[in-house]
């Protein structure tokens, strides 16, 4: 279609070729719609592009996407654009049924009211910094053929609405009076009003138009989405340039301030942030359990709470460096960076054990007293082993830190940054 042709033309100008060897795009694949029985079914008015970036182009992924989306929104008006990684895209759909990091679901009965509330939510989201342009699930009114039954005429003939509805549903094809040609395809032309209904008890037949009207200007929504049998409308967005948890907190606050829900309507927040909250809580709990386990092991090794706490004191000091590294590189606290902090805590405890073990050795085996001289000697003698083990991990992660902005390193980059 026309929109796909415009997007294809734009992507071709950015694709690597003999004439453009530094093009940031290697190749791309377009998919329009999905099969009806697909787990991720989509209508034909929605398209999906999978882009493969050129790692040799020297273009950062976030800069490339920012430029591409800005150009597409300017050159292809009237079309909503979203950008996400394929795996994140699938995870978002599994978590909330919506292909975005944040999904605001509005539930209610009246579709027109739902669309109005969705517009108010969209306006509220536009006032939150670090949020991509919010998108409302497309829903348009399309022409429909309505059959409006007349109760008085139904009573005259002694038939019910249910009877007529079932009869019409069964015999909806009616009687073909002609054919319509569209290209090389043929369609039966049906005069629905001439459909004959059998009256109960063999009392003959009547035409449908004798008990029903057919409004000339009838319309209805092209799509009605439901969750748990409730009608819903979705406003979705992604977060860019800030932490997801903080952005969601601002979104929830803005929506509560700006959107007044009538009785019978309510809002739910869903998306990737739910999984992040759950993962953060789980990592925090497991880190606490691990810390308690380390303390027990240290008490078994050194029967002194002071020594054990002194070793554990290295953890918050190491965490300060990890936080500074995130700030200097412009990153936010994510699940990946939390994993890096857990690893960093283990490295800090290991280095503390190396030092304290050597202090104990000097006092027991060589008769040194617990003096500043002994601490200085023990630290210098263990400096090389500690540096060797620390540098082994650090040097191995340096390439990830240096090239962290390249495509494919989005998960490993925060881990490596915190540890280094």
Secondary structure as UniProt FT lines:
FT   HELIX           2..14
FT   TURN            18..19
FT   TURN            21..22
FT   STRAND          25..32
FT   TURN            36..37
FT   TURN            39..40
FT   TURN            44..45
FT   STRAND          47..53
FT   TURN            55..56
FT   HELIX           61..75
FT   TURN            77..78
FT   HELIX           86..96
FT   STRAND          102..107
FT   HELIX           111..125
FT   TURN            126..127
FT   TURN            129..130
FT   STRAND          135..136
FT   STRAND          141..143
FT   STRAND          148..149
FT   HELIX           151..157
FT   HELIX           161..170
FT   TURN            171..173
FT   STRAND          176..182
FT   TURN            183..184
FT   STRAND          185..190
FT   HELIX           192..194
FT   STRAND          196..198
FT   HELIX           200..202
FT   STRAND          205..207
FT   HELIX           208..210
FT   STRAND          212..213
FT   STRAND          219..221
FT   STRAND          226..227
FT   TURN            228..229
FT   STRAND          230..237
FT   HELIX           244..258
FT   TURN            263..264
FT   STRAND          266..271
FT   HELIX           272..301
FT   HELIX           305..328
FT   TURN            329..330
FT   HELIX           335..365
FT   HELIX           372..381
FT   HELIX           383..402
FT   TURN            403..405
FT   TURN            407..408
FT   TURN            410..411
FT   HELIX           412..419
//
